[in-house]
Amino acid sequence: MAKTIHVIGAIIVRDGRILAAQRGPGRSLAGLWEFPGGKSEPGESPQAALARELREEMLIDAQIGDFVGRSEFTYDFGTVRLDCYYATIGTQEPQLTEHVAIRWLAPAELRSVEWTPADIPILEVLETGHA
């Protein structure tokens, strides 16, 4: 049985645009785009995990907001359960420490990049407003 990896993702919105981050080389799913975030630690709330991951990966302090949606996708390395939350970061600019690029995309531009399979159902929630 494949292991399940619980990942928390951030839907960071600024000026009507949503932050997308491109995975770096040498990582699984390299070159694909995702909502930034990461794995939760045992005993850590999803919101605390997301705030910690954004500090570690992008050197930003985020305020975590409402739950957006959940998706699950089974890859060859295991099943990813992705829970996404809205987040705000004020005027801070994310720094690239693990990703190779970021883009601020208008809702109509979200499909202009190639997303990881686990992120695609979250795009649908954002587009339709339905989980």
TITOR-776481 format. One line per 3 residues: number of its first residue (from 1); their letters; for each residue x, y, z of N, C-alpha, C. Coordinates in Angstrom, 2 decimals. Last residue first. Layout:
BEGIN
NUM) a) X Y Z X Y Z X Y Z; ...
***
This chain:
BEGIN
131) ahg) -16.10 23.20 -3.86 -15.16 22.14 -3.48 -15.65 20.80 -3.99; -16.58 25.91 -6.01 -17.16 24.73 -5.38 -16.10 23.69 -5.08; -15.64 27.95 -7.55 -16.09 28.30 -6.22 -16.72 27.15 -5.47
128) tel) -14.54 27.55 -10.02 -15.99 27.38 -9.89 -16.54 27.86 -8.56; -11.81 28.12 -9.76 -12.53 28.58 -10.94 -14.04 28.55 -10.76; -11.09 26.93 -7.35 -10.90 28.36 -7.51 -11.72 28.90 -8.68
125) vel) -11.67 24.25 -8.00 -12.39 24.91 -6.89 -12.29 26.43 -7.04; -9.80 23.89 -10.04 -11.22 23.80 -10.36 -12.07 24.44 -9.26; -7.44 24.06 -8.60 -7.73 25.07 -9.63 -9.21 25.08 -9.95
122) ipi) -7.71 21.72 -7.16 -7.80 22.98 -6.43 -8.05 24.13 -7.42; -7.26 19.76 -9.13 -8.61 19.90 -8.53 -8.79 21.19 -7.73; -4.43 20.37 -9.61 -5.46 20.65 -10.61 -6.87 20.70 -10.01
119) dap) -2.58 19.51 -7.73 -3.04 20.89 -7.66 -4.23 21.17 -8.58; -1.90 16.92 -8.42 -2.62 17.13 -7.16 -3.19 18.54 -7.06; -0.41 17.26 -10.84 -1.76 16.67 -10.86 -2.55 16.91 -9.57
116) twe) 1.05 20.52 -11.10 1.15 19.14 -10.63 -0.27 18.56 -10.62; 0.48 22.49 -14.11 0.39 22.24 -12.68 0.66 20.78 -12.34; 1.81 24.53 -16.43 1.52 23.12 -16.22 1.63 22.79 -14.73
113) vsr) 0.07 27.64 -17.14 1.25 26.89 -16.70 0.83 25.44 -16.46; -2.37 28.67 -17.77 -1.27 28.96 -18.71 0.03 28.27 -18.31; -4.45 28.47 -16.04 -4.19 27.29 -16.88 -3.04 27.52 -17.87
110) lea) -4.57 31.04 -14.91 -4.12 29.90 -14.10 -3.76 28.68 -14.95; -5.53 33.28 -16.11 -4.22 32.80 -16.56 -3.79 31.52 -15.85; -7.85 34.05 -14.87 -7.97 33.59 -16.25 -6.66 33.01 -16.79
107) pal) -6.81 35.00 -12.38 -7.60 33.77 -12.46 -7.71 33.20 -13.88; -3.39 35.98 -12.94 -4.81 36.34 -12.84 -5.61 35.04 -12.94; -0.51 35.05 -11.16 -1.41 34.79 -12.27 -2.81 35.29 -11.97
104) wri) 2.72 35.58 -10.58 1.43 36.04 -10.06 0.46 35.96 -11.23; 5.16 33.06 -10.35 4.36 33.95 -11.19 3.11 34.32 -10.43; 8.51 32.00 -9.78 7.15 32.24 -9.31 6.46 33.14 -10.32
101) avh) 11.04 29.47 -10.02 10.33 30.64 -10.54 9.01 30.78 -9.80; 12.17 27.42 -8.64 13.02 28.10 -9.62 12.36 29.34 -10.21; 12.08 26.81 -5.06 11.46 26.88 -6.38 12.38 27.63 -7.33
98) etl) 13.57 27.15 -2.81 13.38 25.78 -3.30 12.77 25.76 -4.70; 13.91 29.89 -2.66 14.89 29.04 -1.99 14.78 27.60 -2.47; 13.07 32.97 -3.67 13.18 31.61 -4.21 14.29 30.86 -3.48
95) qpe) 10.87 34.92 -1.68 12.24 34.64 -2.13 12.30 33.20 -2.62; 8.05 37.08 -2.07 8.60 35.75 -1.83 10.00 35.61 -2.41; 7.89 40.24 -0.66 8.11 39.52 -1.91 8.69 38.15 -1.58
92) qtg) 5.33 41.79 1.33 6.57 41.01 1.21 6.67 40.36 -0.16; 2.98 43.10 1.78 3.81 43.60 0.67 5.12 42.84 0.52; 0.85 40.41 2.71 1.13 41.84 2.71 1.99 42.24 1.52
89) ita) 0.14 37.80 2.45 1.53 38.08 2.83 1.85 39.57 2.83; -2.42 35.39 3.10 -2.02 36.73 2.69 -0.61 36.99 3.21; -4.13 32.48 1.93 -3.11 33.11 2.75 -2.83 34.50 2.21
86) yyc) -6.44 29.76 1.92 -6.08 31.11 1.49 -5.02 31.65 2.45; -5.33 26.38 1.72 -5.91 27.47 2.49 -5.54 28.79 1.82; -5.63 22.93 0.83 -5.22 24.30 0.52 -6.03 25.31 1.32
83) dlr) -4.29 19.77 1.12 -5.28 20.68 1.69 -4.79 22.11 1.45; -3.64 16.86 -0.53 -3.34 18.29 -0.53 -4.52 19.07 0.03; -2.15 13.91 -0.30 -3.41 14.55 0.11 -3.09 16.02 0.33
80) vtg) -0.56 11.81 -2.49 -0.49 13.14 -1.90 -1.92 13.58 -1.57; 0.69 8.58 -2.31 -0.50 9.41 -2.49 -0.30 10.74 -1.78; 3.80 7.63 -3.97 2.81 7.62 -2.90 1.64 8.52 -3.23
77) fdy) 5.38 7.55 -6.20 6.07 7.58 -4.90 5.10 7.56 -3.72; 3.72 7.70 -8.39 4.50 6.48 -8.23 5.19 6.42 -6.86; 0.70 9.22 -6.99 1.88 9.22 -7.85 2.61 7.90 -7.67
74) tfe) -2.56 9.93 -6.57 -1.58 8.88 -6.34 -0.52 8.93 -7.42; -4.07 12.66 -4.98 -3.57 12.11 -6.24 -2.49 11.08 -5.91; -6.67 14.59 -3.69 -5.77 13.46 -3.49 -5.36 12.97 -4.86
71) srg) -7.54 17.80 -2.31 -7.44 16.86 -3.42 -6.53 15.71 -3.00; -9.63 20.26 -0.84 -8.72 19.12 -0.69 -8.71 18.32 -1.97; -9.93 23.86 -0.23 -10.34 22.56 -0.74 -9.27 21.51 -0.53
68) vfd) -9.74 26.15 1.46 -10.20 26.25 0.08 -10.72 24.92 -0.43; -10.12 27.63 4.65 -9.89 26.41 3.88 -10.49 26.57 2.49; -9.04 31.02 5.30 -10.04 29.97 5.17 -9.56 28.79 4.34
65) giq) -5.68 31.89 6.14 -7.11 32.15 6.20 -7.95 30.89 6.04; -2.68 32.87 7.60 -3.43 31.78 6.99 -4.92 32.01 7.22; -0.33 35.15 6.81 -1.51 35.00 7.65 -2.40 33.98 6.93
62) adi) 3.20 34.63 6.56 1.86 34.61 5.99 0.80 34.52 7.07; 6.28 35.82 5.93 5.35 35.59 7.03 3.95 35.72 6.48; 8.78 34.27 3.87 7.68 35.21 4.05 6.86 34.82 5.28
59) lme) 10.66 32.56 2.68 11.10 33.62 3.58 10.05 34.71 3.75; 9.97 30.33 1.32 9.88 31.60 0.58 10.27 32.80 1.42; 10.41 28.10 2.96 10.59 27.98 1.52 10.66 29.31 0.79
56) erl) 9.99 28.93 5.68 11.18 28.18 5.29 11.45 28.25 3.79; 7.53 30.30 5.60 8.72 30.96 6.16 9.99 30.28 5.67; 5.96 28.27 4.53 6.14 29.49 3.75 7.32 30.31 4.28
53) era) 6.09 26.38 6.63 6.64 26.05 5.31 6.87 27.31 4.47; 4.75 27.81 8.69 6.15 27.41 8.84 6.78 27.13 7.48; 2.16 28.06 7.59 2.92 29.27 7.94 4.40 28.94 8.06
50) laa) 1.53 25.32 7.37 1.62 26.16 6.18 2.42 27.43 6.46; 1.52 24.49 10.04 2.44 23.86 9.08 2.63 24.76 7.87; -0.56 26.04 11.05 0.80 26.23 11.57 1.82 25.65 10.62
47) qps) -2.69 24.93 9.56 -2.37 26.36 9.44 -0.96 26.64 9.93; -2.72 22.23 10.38 -2.45 22.58 8.98 -2.03 24.05 8.82; -0.85 21.79 13.46 -2.09 22.09 12.74 -1.76 22.42 11.29
44) egp) 1.20 19.07 14.37 1.14 20.45 13.89 -0.19 20.68 13.17; 1.53 16.41 15.00 1.02 17.29 16.03 0.87 18.75 15.62; 4.16 15.92 12.67 3.23 15.33 13.64 2.83 16.34 14.71
41) esk) 4.11 18.48 10.09 4.83 17.66 11.06 3.81 17.06 12.03; 3.09 18.66 6.66 2.89 18.98 8.07 3.69 18.01 8.93; 4.84 19.72 3.71 4.31 18.69 4.58 4.12 19.19 6.01
38) ggp) 3.92 22.77 1.93 4.75 21.61 2.25 4.06 20.68 3.21; 3.87 25.52 -0.34 3.52 24.92 0.94 4.43 23.75 1.22; 2.45 27.02 -3.29 3.54 26.79 -2.34 3.01 26.23 -1.02
35) few) 0.91 25.27 -5.87 0.69 26.26 -4.83 1.74 26.00 -3.77; 2.99 24.65 -8.78 2.20 24.25 -7.62 1.86 25.48 -6.78; 4.23 23.33 -11.88 3.84 24.45 -11.02 2.94 23.96 -9.90
32) lga) 7.11 21.41 -12.90 5.68 21.65 -12.81 5.41 22.76 -11.80; 9.83 21.10 -12.61 9.35 21.90 -13.72 7.86 22.17 -13.69; 9.64 17.90 -11.09 10.44 19.08 -11.45 9.86 19.76 -12.67
29) lsr) 8.50 15.74 -9.76 7.63 16.68 -10.48 8.34 17.98 -10.85; 11.01 15.58 -7.27 9.92 14.94 -7.99 9.05 16.04 -8.60; 13.99 17.46 -8.04 12.89 17.12 -7.15 11.85 16.35 -7.95
26) gpg) 15.77 18.21 -9.96 16.25 17.28 -8.95 15.19 16.90 -7.93; 14.68 21.64 -10.35 15.26 20.40 -10.85 15.74 19.52 -9.70; 11.70 22.96 -8.60 13.07 22.98 -9.11 13.56 21.63 -9.61
23) rqa) 8.42 24.03 -9.44 9.30 23.11 -8.73 10.66 23.04 -9.41; 7.15 27.29 -9.35 7.63 26.20 -10.20 8.65 25.35 -9.44; 4.15 28.62 -8.01 5.59 28.40 -7.86 6.01 27.17 -8.67
20) ali) 1.80 31.28 -8.07 2.16 29.93 -8.50 3.68 29.81 -8.42; -0.50 33.39 -6.51 0.91 32.99 -6.62 1.04 31.53 -7.01; -2.97 35.25 -8.18 -2.66 34.11 -7.33 -1.23 33.67 -7.59
17) rgd) -4.43 38.55 -8.06 -3.60 37.53 -8.70 -3.20 36.48 -7.69; -5.69 40.62 -6.75 -6.48 39.79 -7.65 -5.71 38.70 -8.37; -3.69 41.61 -5.07 -4.18 42.44 -6.20 -4.92 41.59 -7.23
14) rvi) -2.89 38.38 -4.15 -2.51 39.79 -4.02 -2.97 40.53 -5.27; -3.17 35.35 -2.50 -3.80 36.28 -3.43 -3.32 37.69 -3.11; -2.15 32.13 -2.23 -1.76 33.49 -1.85 -2.29 34.44 -2.92
11) iag) -2.98 29.36 -1.11 -3.53 30.15 -2.21 -3.29 31.60 -1.78; -0.77 26.86 -0.10 -1.26 28.23 0.11 -1.78 28.82 -1.19; -1.11 23.49 1.14 -0.76 24.47 0.12 -1.42 25.81 0.39
8) ivh) 0.18 20.72 2.76 -0.66 21.90 2.93 -0.19 22.94 1.91; 0.07 17.20 2.54 0.70 18.44 2.11 -0.31 19.57 2.29; 0.72 14.05 3.60 -0.21 15.17 3.81 0.54 16.47 3.53
5) itk) 1.02 11.15 1.86 1.79 12.32 2.28 0.81 13.48 2.40; 0.62 7.75 2.33 -0.07 9.02 2.08 0.75 10.14 2.68; 2.19 4.96 0.65 2.04 5.87 1.79 1.30 7.13 1.36
2) am) 0.57 2.16 -0.87 1.36 3.39 -0.98 1.13 4.27 0.24; 0.85 -1.19 0.00 0.00 0.00 0.00 0.88 1.24 0.00
***
